[in-house]
Amino acid sequence: MKKLVILLIVFSLMIISCGKQDKTNKDVTEILFWQAMGGPLGDALSELVQKFNDTHPGIHVKSVNMGNYTALSQKLMASIQTGNQPDVAQAYEAWIANMLDGDVIVPIEDFIENDPKFGQNEMDDIFPVFIKSNTMKGKLVSFPFNKSVRVQYYNKDILFQNDMDPNKPPKTWDDFRTYCQKLTQDTDGDGKIDQYGTTVKISAWQFENLLLQAGGEIMNADNTKPLFHKKGGVEALNVFTNILNKDKTGYLSPGYEGQKDFTAQKVAFYEDSSVSMAFMLRTGINFNMGISAIPVKETKRNIISGTNVVIFKNEEEKAKEKAAWEFVKWFTDTEQTARWSELTYYMPVRKSAMQVDALKKRIASNPEIASVYEQLNYATYEPQISEWFETRKYLEEHVIERVVRGILGPQEALDKAAKEIKEKIAKREE
């Protein structure tokens, strides 16, 4: 009899416990976040997502890595077609333009208007370029997430060994060209160059920066007419050909080969994303490395890269939309955006992040890096049209690649690219 009573008590406790568990689960809003962060970037994101979940008991973010941006784009488009999209996701401006046309996302501005804890002070704290790049059709539709700028990495030891100030990297195109000429050397006297000034990766992003610095523009104000094939575009391509063909102070390095050669001390200068720093630190650097803003010509204008985040509509579960906004708002607040920048070398979303100890110490220990963050004050963004996303690839494969290999002249190649995007825009407007 006693055994029966004990069993009944245990059974009752199990029922009560299960009931409480079900209630707890119902009180937690789970949101699905699709992203494409790998390596040290993925580790940093996992740390922050875990911290959000630990400090927000009513919300659980399930972060799912899609591998890369191409896969993310394909899966997002497929999910939208079937109505099975995630709650929040990374997205480039060109994708967002299509999502906005398809009426599948909730404009971030709608959340801000109904959030008493997010006012004008918060908006003023965000770097203007991020507000502008996420504004479409006069409305803030998405929010900055992982944004980077191009930077100049350099080997301080090589500069010092050649009687150059290791704390004063080249700041202009002309200075950079002179440095590369001096630092391209046959160091062992065997008649072959074994130390180059730099290395070059075929990059539409680098072309865009060079174009703007030369005083050019990518498109006209309303993104209906290409302008990249004008004088500035030719000058940008000449930078590539001078390095590779005329001065021979650098060579082509696909993928991550240039990054590997730089860490192996085969080149003095290497230009790439600010985020490359996180990967190089992980693999190890056995020399004094500097990091600074990219050299400039007529202007300091530069293009930011990276994705934003969008929140998808969920008419059946509005709580998921609100929970997604809480996550986005938290992730981009001062403390978190500073931590994100500290771990990944992405740019912080807020100006106030520059006053957080970790970033202040980073600049204090390497003063030249301040110029990297200062690039945000001169930054702009790529055209917010899907046709530009396609044209970038065309520029790399059919313009830069063919020009540096001597297959096409700069003007001819750029004119062909301009014709391509004109036809794509005309087709969309039919």
C-alpha positions, 0 to 999 in steps of 0.5 A: 500500500505504501509503495502504491501511495509513493508511486501515485505521488511520483506520478502526480509530480511528473504530471505537474512538472510536465505541465510547468514545462509546457507552460514554460515552453509556451512562454518562450518565443523562438526566432529562427535566424539564418546567417552565413558567418564562419570561422572566427566570425561564427564563433563571435556570433555564437558568443553573442547569440548565447549571451542574448538567450541567457539575458532574455528568458522570454526569447530564444534565438536559434541561429542557423549557418547557411555556409556562405552568402550564395547558399544563404541567398538561394535558400532565402529566395526558395523559402520566400517562394514557399512561405517558409522564410526564417524570422530574421536573416542577413541580406545584402541591399540588392536582395532587400530591394527585391524583398521589399518589392515582394512585401515579405519584410517588416520595415525596421522603421515600423518597429522603431516608431512603436518602441519608446526605448528607441528614439532619436538619440539612438538613431543619432548614435548610428553612423549615417552611412548605415542609416542611408544604406538601409533606407529604401523608398524613403523608409528605413527597411533593414538594419546594419549587421556585419559591415566592413571597410577595406584596409591596408595591411603592411609589414612594419619590419620590411619598412624598417629594414628599408629605412622607411618609417614603420609607423607611417604607411603610404596614404596616397596612390602616388606614395603607395606606388613609390613604396611598392617600387622600392620594396619589390626586390631580389633579396637573395641575389639569384636574379628572381624577385622574391619580395614584392611590394604587393599582391592583387586579387580581382576585386569589384570592391577594390575597383569601386573604391578606386573609382570613387577616389578618382572622383568617379561615380558608380551610377547616377543618383536614382540608379538608372544610368551607369557612370563607372565607365567614365574617366574615373573607371579608367583611372581605377583600372590603370591602378591594377595594370600599373602594379601587374603589368607596367611596374611589375610590383605585384602579382595576381593571387586568387582567393586567400592566396594573397593573405597567405603570402602576406603572412608568409612575408612575401609581400610588404602590403596587402589590401583586403577587408578589415575582417581579414584581420580576424582570420590572420590573427587565428593563423598566426603572424610572426612579424610586426604588422600594421593596419591603416586606411587604404591610400587615397587620390582625390577623395577619401570616399570608400564603399562599405561592404557586408550584410544587413538584417531583415525581419520577415513578416509573420501574420500568424505570430506577431510575437516573433516579429517583436522578438526579432526586433528585440534581438536586432536592437540588442545586437546593435546596441553599444556594448554588443556592437563594440564586442562584435567589432573587437572580436571580428574587426567588423565596423561598429554600428554606433559611434558610442562604441568607439568609447568602449575600453576594448576599442580605445585600447586597440587604437592606443596600441596601434594608432594607425588603426584609427584611420580605418575606423575614420573611413566610416565618416567618408563611406558610402554604399553600393547601388541598391538594385539587383542589377548591380549585384549581377554587374559586380561579378561581370566587372570582375570576370569580364572587365578587371580580369580581361584588362589586366591580362591584356585581352581588352583595353580599359575603356572598351571593357568598361563600355561593355559592362555599362551596356550590360547593366543598361540592358538589365535595367531596361528589361526590368522596367519593361 
